[in-house]
Amino acid sequence: MSEWEYKPAGDAGLRPADQWRSLQREGGLPTAIAHGAWCALTGGYLKMFHRFRIEGRERLPPKPPFVVVANHSSHLDALALAVGLPPRFRSHAFPIAAGDTFFETKATAAFAAIFLNALPMWRKKCGSHAMETLRERLIGGDTIYLLFPEGTRSRDGAMADFRAGIGMLVAGTNVPVVPAHLDGCFAAMPPQARLPRPSPISLRFGVPKIFSGASNDRAGWREVAAALEKDVHALGDAA
């Protein structure tokens, strides 16, 4: 039997506003209840308004840690990806969201952290230390990241090149990465739209990959990004 070890929460001692923006944030019971209720409401909305369909759930790893990567063209993407996970995974799942969009004010930061369970990635001032913090948390815990490697929403619905950040998280590790493709989110709510339209949305999960053999350097990061971009494209072509 292993010896019990006490470890304080990664965000212990931080003020609420700082906890919401912390990459080490750990939700408590009230946050779990709020997030669960939000997922239930969002799931009902997606099913009723967008006839939401999910394929390939059986391909997901049996337990965390793992990463899900998908194409990005709409604010509906993160909602659909989170709801697409089985309920047992949702408290472990953290969408990686743009800090300059979702965490600029206290109100938006509280909403993103409490209801979406999102972690911030500051696109204009993201240093290597932030990626290293996310990598360490992923390797050492029961965490699931939901990530859009394009870095920003598509403005025309076409998928852009994947950035190397996903490689920085998983290159040289045994953490599975699940490619996924979202279809219909752009038609339902393109970036210029203020309200969604009643258009169907579907989510397809692909076969997980492990990049333990990829080097943890720029060449390895690009290799990981290119491989996953190819897989997500293939899922879209097969839809």
Secondary structure, 3 states (H helix, E strand, C coil): CCCCCCCCCCCCCCCHHHHHHCCCCCCCHHHHHHHHHHHHHHHHHHHHHHCCEEECHHHCCCCCCEEEEECCCCCHHHHHHHHHCCHHHHHHEEEEEEHHHHCCCHHHHHHHHHCCCCEEECCCCCCHHHHHHHHHHHHHCCCEEEECCCCCCCCCCCCCCCCCHHHHHHCCCCCCEEEEEEECHHHHCCCCCCCCCCCCCEEEECCCECCCCCCCCHHHHHHHHHHHHHHHHHHHHHC
